[in-house]
Amino acid sequence: MKIDLEKFDEALSKLPDEPYKTVLYGENEKWLSEVGAPKELVDFFNKYSFSSFIKFNNVTFNSPNEIVRENIEEQNQKIYEKGLLIIGCGLNGDPIVINLNNGNIGFVSHDSLWEHEEGIDLKEIYKELNESLGSFFYKSMTLKEFPVDYYEACDFNDRNA
């Protein structure tokens, strides 16, 4: 899994204030391993465990200690059950997810997810970008036209195909 730590560090360096670091709690680390998070991702969350979410312009990165709580909410469980892990949210509340199989970041349409709790195919409401975790947050800080939600991710992929 490619995470691009250097790009994430560059994104952090562009913030007005340095975020306060904390530790990843053991029960959260255990849950992440149980749902199939690769060791590299768990190590990332250990290194970049912050006391609260971080706003990278119009998208947020959740505190790693809040990732479990966010993912186990009833309406969100089908996301991690499909190999995606919520790690933040877009401008309109769309979950930002990391694909646990390939490390790419994407958005899930929260409107479709929460309105159609039964019978919706996650593939229909998920748009993956060809971006690692680090490059996603770096580009969120540096590219004006970078997607901030599911619909912009769809348009972005179409324009850059």
N, C-alpha and C positions, 0 to 999 in steps of 0.2 A: 504494500500500500504506500503510495507516494503522498506525503503530507506537505512537503515544502516548508520546513521550519524557518528557513531563511526569509521566505516571503512573508510568513506570519510575523516574524520579528520586525521586518520592514514596515508592515501594516501597523504594528504596535508603536513603532517609533514615530508614526505620523499622528498619533493621538495627542491631544493637548495636555493630558495628565497621564502619568504612569499608573496602570491599574494595580490595586492592592492584591498581592498573591496570598493564597492560603494553601491548604493541602487537600488532596482528593481523599475523601473519607473512605475507609476500608469497605464499608457495605456498598458504596457506589462502585468502587473498583471491582468488587466481586460480581455485582449485577452486570456490569459491562462485559466482563469475561463470560458470564453465563449466556448472554445473548449473542455472543460471537464477535464481539469487538476485537480486532487484531491487536496483538501486543503493542505494535507501534502506535496505535491510536490511544490505548490506555496509557502508554508512556507519555504521549503528547498531553493528555488530560492531567497527568501528574505534574508535568512541567509547567503547564499553563492553567493551573487551577486558580481562579480569581474569586474574590469574595462576592462579586455580583456580575451581572451581564456587562458586556462591553459593546458600546455602540460604535460601529465602523461606518460612519456617515449614515446611510439609511437602512442598514441591516445590523442585527445584533448577534453576538456570540454569547450563548448562555454560560453561566458559571458551570463548570463541569459537575459540581455538586448538585446542581439543579437539573441536569440532563436526565437523570433517572426519574425524578418526579414528573417532569414534562412528558417523558415517553410512556409512563405507566398510566397516565390519565386515560380513562375508558375510551374516549373517541380517538386517541392516538395510538393505542396498542397495536392496531393492524399495521401501523407503519414499521415498527421494529420487528414485528412478526414476518415482514417481507424483506428483511435485511437492510432496512434503512433506519438511521438513528437521527432523531431530531437534535440539532446542536445549536439552533438559534431561530430567529424569525426575521421575516422581511418587513418592509414598511407597512404593509396592510395586514400583517398577522400571519401570512403564509409561513408554515414551518420550513426552515432551512434544514436539509438533511444530508447526511453523508452515507453513501452507499458502502456498506461494510464489505462488499466483495471487491470493488475496484477503487475505492477511495474518492470517487468523484462526488462533487457537491451538486445539489439540486434543490428545487422547491416543490412542495406539495400544495395544491390549491385548498386552502382551509375551508372556503365556501362549500366546495363539493364534498370534502371529507366530512364536515360536520352536518351538512344538510342531508346527505345520503349515507347514513351510517351503515345501512344494510345494502348489500348487493352492488356496491361500486367497486370497479376494478381499479386498484391503485395505479396500474399502468396508465390509465386514462387521465389521472389527475396529478401525475408526477412528471416533472421536466428536469432531466439531468443536464448539467452543463459539463463540458470537458475541462473541469477545473479541480485542482487539488484544494484541500482545506486552506493551505497557506496562500495559494494564488487567488482563491476566491475572495478572501478578506483583503488582500493587498489590492486587487482590482476594484473592490468596493470603495477603497480609499483614493484610488488614483484615476479611475476611468469614469467620466461623467455619465456615459451611456450604459454603464454596467447594470444588469438587471437587479431590481429590488423586490420582485415578487414573481409568482408563477407565470402570469401573463407576459411580463417583460422577458422572462427566461424563454418562453415560447418564441417570441418575436426575435430575440437575440440569436437563438439557435438558427432560426430561419434565415436571418441576415448573414450569419457567419458560416452557413453550411457550404 
